[in-house]
Amino acid sequence: MLSSEEKLQRFSESVYKDAQNQCNALIEEAKKKAGAETDIFETECLEAAYKTIKKQMSVILRTTNEKVSKAEIESKSALLLKREEIMKEVFTGVLQKVSAWKQTKDYENYLLDAAEKAKNLGGENGITVYLTSSDAQFAARIEEVSGVKTAVSDTDDLIGGICVLVNNTNKVFDLSFAMRLSEAREEFLKSSGLTL
């Protein structure tokens, strides 16, 4: 038989073991609870981080797009300015050459030939050939050679060449150098691919 002391010893061990088991169970339960709470907290942190990253990416993307758009606009503006500068230089050179050519006998022959060819545009109604004020000295010669009526414009807007009005109608054929330069300019813009 066991002595009281041994019984007390066994009882103490049994109580200690039960307490140890309960303590371990509580620790395991606390670990599980802490793990679940940690998982929830970690998930919340990750979601918050994802939202922050997504928001910052949106800001960065918008800022980048704005910078790219601004750079594109600045590039196109610079390109347009340079193109205009080049076109002005080219057409200034052309106008100088036209002005020099208008002082030659070839120019008078050109006007006579243009008036002769324009006669067919009027048919039975006939035509009136308009000249720039700087070409007024050719009016009498054109009437004499081609037999068409001439008139002189108040300005030099036509630059040179002729403008043809079909008599008794509202039909006008602009064969002036101003029109040809305008058409050449438009063609240049199309062919250069520099239009916006």
Buried (B, 14 or more C-beta within 10 A) or exposed (E): EEEEEEEEEEEEEEEEEEEEEEEEEEEEEEEEEEEEEEEEEEEEEEEEEEEEEEEEEEEEEEEEEEEEEEEEEEEEEEEEEEBEEEBEEEBEEBBEEBEEEBEEEEBBEBBBEBBBEBBEBBEEEBBBBBBBEBBEEBBEBBBEBBEBBBEBBEEEEBBBBBBBBBBEEEEEBBBBBBBBBEEBEEEBBEEEEBEE
